[in-house]
Amino acid sequence: MKRFATCLVLLVAVMTGAAHWLDLVNFTDLTTGFATAGPLWARYAVGGAVALLCAAGSLLAARRPAGLWRRGPVQGLVSLACGLAFAALGGSGMLAAARQGTTELLQQLLYLVTALWFVLLGAARLSARPSLPTGSAVWGIAGTASLYLLTVVRFIFKPSGMVRVPPTLEVFSALAALLFATVLLKAAYLPGAACGRLLSLTGCLAFLLCTCLELPQTVCYTLMGQADRDRLLLSACLALLGLLGAACALTAAGEEAPEPEAAA
C-alpha cells in the first residue's frame, strides 16, 4: 500500500512534467521566459499542490527503512549513472572553464568530486554486504559541494523572478537536488537514523523538479537552439539524481527496520 501510494505520487510528477512541456511549447515565450496565456499563479499553484502531495506521501514512509541497509541494485546502478554523468559534465567543461574564470573552473572540479562520490555510493549499494561508501563522510560532504555552488550561482546570476517561470524553476530544481543529496548523505552513513520520511520527501521533490520539469524544459530550449550541450548535460545529471530520488522514495516506502537497541 505504501509503495503504491508512492508510485501514484511519482506518476503525478510525470504528468506534471508533461503539462509543463505543453505549457512551454504553447503558452510561454522561451526567449524571455514570460507566460503568453493563462494566469501565472495557476502554474505555481499546480507545482505547490504536487509538492504538498509529495509531503503527504512521505508521511507513509518508514522512519527507518530497512532497505537502506541492504543491497540495492536499482539505487546502485542509478548512482553509478549519476557518477558517470557528472564525470562527463566536469570533464567536458574543464577547458572552457579555464578561460571563463575561477568560479567556473571550481564548479567543474567539484562536479568531478561529485562524480567520484556517486561512483563510490553506487559501488557500496551494489556490494553483496552492506557497507559505507567510504571510511569517512568527508568525501560525501565534498560530493555535495557542487550542488551548493550550483544553487548559489543559479540564484544570483540567473535572470529569475516569479514572473519568469523557466529560470525560477531551475533555481528550485538545484535546491531540490541539494536537499536530496544532503539527506542521502546522512542515510548513507547513518543507516539507523530516522530519516526515511525526509528522504522520501526530498527524493520525490528532486524527481519532480529535476527529472520531470527541468530536463524536459532544457530539451525544449535545446530544440529551439537556446541551450547548449553543457546546459543539457547538466540537466541530465540532475535528472538522474531525481531518478535516484524516486528509487530512494520507493525504498523508504518499504518495511520498517527495528528500533536500535539502547546503550547499556
N, C-alpha and C positions, 0 to 999 in steps of 0.2 A: 504493500500500500504506500509506504513512504517513497520508495523508488518510483512508483507510478506517478505520484504527485510531483516528484522532481522532474520526471520526464515531461509532464504537462507544462511545467514552468519553462523548461528548455524549449519545448515546442512553441510556446507563446513567444519566446525570444526570437526564434527563427521567423515566425510570422511577422513580428515587428520589424525585423530586418528587411523582409520582402516589401512591407508597406513603406519603409524608408527609401528603398530603391525606387519605387513608383513615385514617391514624392519628389525625389531628386530629379528624376527624368522628366516629370511632367509639370511640377509646380515650384521649382527652385531655379534661380539664376545662379548657375555654377560659377560664373565669373566673380560675382560679388558675394554670394552666399545668402542673399536675401530671398525670402519666400515671395512667389509671384501670385499665389492664390491661397485662400484659406487663412484662418486665424492662426497666428503664431503660437498662442497659448495652448491650442489643441495639440500641437506637436510635443510640447513639453509635458502636457497632461498625460499623453499616452506613454511617454517614457517614464514619467513618475509613477504611473499606475503599474507598469510592468516591474519597476524597481520594488514597489510595495509588494507585488506578488512574489518576487524573489525573497523578500524578507519574510513573508508569511510561510513560504515553502521551507525556509531554513529552520523554522521552529519545529518542524517534524524530524529534523536530522538528529542523529545521535550526538550526545555531548562528547563522548569518547569513542569515535568509530573504531571498531575492531579491525576494519580493513586497512587502516593507515599503518598498521604494523605487521602487515602480511605482504607477500609477494604480489605486486600489482602490474601485470603485463601491459595493460592499456595505459596506465599512468607512466610506466617506464618508457614505452615506445613514443608516446607524445612528448615526454620530457626530452628524449633524445632528438626528436624532430625539432623541438624548440632550440636545443643547443646548436644543431646544425644550421638552423635558420639565422640565429643570432651571429654565428661564426661567419656566415656568408655576408650578413649585413655589415659587421665590423670590418671584415677583410676588404669588401668592395669599396668601402668609404675611406680607407686609410690614406690613399694617395691624394684624393680630393680634399680631405680634411687637413692635410699638412699645409695646403695652400690657403685655407679659409681662416685659420686661427686656432688658438689654444683650446677654446671651449669645444669646438667641433672635433678636434683631434682627441681630446679627453673622452668625449662621448663614444667615439669609435673604439677606443681602447677598453672602455667599460663594457661595451657590447661584447667584446671578446671574453672578458671575465664572466659576463652573464652566460655566454655560451658554455664555458667550462663548467660553471655551476650546474646548469641544466643537464649536461652530459653526466656529471657525477651523480646527480639526483636520479637520472634515468637508470644508470647502472645499479644504484642501490635498490631501486624499485623492481628491477629485473632479477636481482640476486635471489638465489634459492633460499637463503636465510635472511631474515630481517637485519638490516644494518643501517648505520648512519651514513649519509653521503660522504662525509669527511670526518676526521677526528676532531675538528674544531668548527664552530659555526661562523668563523671569520670569513670563510670562502662564500658561505651563503649570504652573509651581510654584504660582502663586496659584490656578489652577483646581482643584488637588487639595486645597487647604486646607479646603474644606467637608467633605471626606471624613475628614480628620484630626479635625476637630471633632466630626463625627457619631460617629466611633468612640469618642472620649473620652466624649461625652455618654451614649451607649448603655451604655458600660461602667460609668460612675459612677452614673447615675441610673436605669437600667432595673433593676427588681426581679428580676435574673437570678440564676442559681445552677444547678449541674449537675442539680438535681432538677426544674428548671423549663425544659423544652426550648424552647418558643417564644421567650421573651426571650433565652435563651442563643444561640439560632440567629441572632437579629437582631444580636447583638454580633459573631459570626463573619462574618456577611454584610457588615457595614460594614467589617470588617477586610479581607475578601477584595476588596471594591471598591477600598479604598485601595491595597492591594498591586498590584492590576492597573493602576490608574491611574498609579501611580508607575513601573512598568515600561514602560507605554505611553508615558509622557512621555520616558523615555530612548530608546525606539525611534523616537519621532517626530523627535528632534533629533540622534540618533546612529545613523542607519540602518545604518552599517557595524559597529556594536557587536555583540558576540557575546551577544545577549540573547534569541535565538529560543526556546530551551528554557524560560527563565524566563517569557517572555511566554506561551508555550503553557500552562505550569503555572498561572500566576495567572489567565489567561483562562478556563481550564476550571473552576477553583475559583470564580471570580466567576459563571460561568454556573450552576454547581451551586447555590451558596449564595444568590445574589441572584435569579436568574431562576426556577430550578426549585423552590426551597424557600421563600424569603421571600415572593415575590409570591403564590403560592397560599395561604400561611399568612395573609397580610394580607387577601386576598379572603375567606377563611373567616371571619376576625374581623369583616370588614365586613358580611357576610351575617348574622352573629349580632348586629349592632348594637353591637359592641365596638371598632370602629375608625372614625375619622372620615375625611373626604375628604383631608385633608392627609397623613395617615399612608399612605393608599392611593396617593396621588400620589408620595410619597417612595419607596415600594416599587416603583412603576412606573419611576421614574428609575433605581433600582438594577438593576431587571430589564433595562432597555435597556442599561445598562452591562455587564451579564452577557452580553447578546446580542453586544455589541461584542467581549467577551472570546472568545466562541465563534468569531466571524469572524476574529479575530486568531490564534486557535489553529489554524484551518484554513489561514490564510496561512502560519503558521510551519511547517506540515507540508509546504510546497511545496519547491521546489528551493533548493539552497544557492547563495548568492552567492559569487563568487570572493574569495579572501583579498585584503585590501587590500595594495597594494604598499608595501614598506618604504621609509622615507625614505632618500634617498641621503646 
